[in-house]
Each structure stands twice: as C-alpha cells, then as structure tokens.
Amino acid sequence: MKKLLILLLSLSLSFATQADFLAGMKYYKQGDFDSAFQEWMPLAREGNHAISQYNIAQMYRLGKGVEQDNQEALKWFRKAANQGVSIAQERINTLQAEVAVSIAQKESNLLQVGVNSTKLKIAPYDWLEEERLAQIKANKVKQERLAQIEAERVEQEKLAQEEKDKQIETFA
C-alpha cells in the first residue's frame, strides 16, 4: 500500500511537471515570454527537467522574457548538457564562439531541436527554426547595408568624375 501511494504521488508530480512544461510551451508560442519563463524556471531550478533548463538558457540567450544575458544562458545550457541534452552542448560551443566574436568586434570597433526529454518524452521548442529565421533576417540586413555602401561608392565616383570633367573643361 505504501509503495502504491508513493508511486501515485510521483506520477501526480510527474503529470503536474508535464502540465507546467506544456503551459510554458503554450505561452511561448503565443509570444507571452514572461509567463513561459515563470512556468519553466521552477522546473529548471528543481534540476530534474533538462528541457526546461535548455528553454531557460535559450530565453536568456535571445533576451525573450528576460534581459539578454550570455553568462546566464551558458549556466543553464551547461545544466541541460549535464543531463544529456546534446544540443545544449552545441549551443554552449556556439555561444562561446559568438561571445568571442563579439569581444573581438568591440576591440576592433567593428554575431528542430529533435531531442526528447527522457523523462517526459516531449520535444522542446524548435529553437533551430527561430535561429534560422533570425539568420535570414540578419543576412538580409547585411545585404541591404552592402547595397547601400555600394550605391554610395558609385555616387561618390560619379561626383568625382563630374568634378574632374569640370576641371578639364576649365583648362580646355
């Protein structure tokens, strides 16, 4: 009887954990990042919900629902990686590289998760798609800026040629 009670209690806690996690997913998909953070943070702090730790890390990395903080993101990615979320280790490597690039730029004045939770059998939010879209947007902005720089260069060359032509006419 005692074992049955313990089993039922652990199952109810597991269902409650899953409900909190799913509520966080729902809030995140709706763009309510503060509520998603509030649902996931207790699960992440408990230390036995690796996907919530991963999601909290991503929120810190991207500044969604919290102030963007790479150090805090690294802390939570490490916790998730230590629990077997392999993509978390990849994110650690990527984030460390981004931080290194960012530091280098400042010094020179110039950056479908398919892993299932082994405990809940739930796939985390598709951060890869979000990152891919952000990269596409960044590339578009970069291309627009390069086009603007090229247009300015062409305009400057045109003005310089006109000035040169005026000087030639003056001496002719």
Buried (B, 14 or more C-beta within 10 A) or exposed (E): EEEEEEEEEEEEEEEEBBEBBEBBBEBBEEEBBEBBBBBBBEBBEEEEBBBBBBBBBBBBBBEBBBEEBBEBBBBBBBBBBEBEBEBBBEBBEBBEEEBEEEEEEEEEEEEEBEBEBEBBEEBBBEBEEEBEEEEEEEEEEEEEEEEEEEEEEEEEEEEEEEEEEEEEEEEE
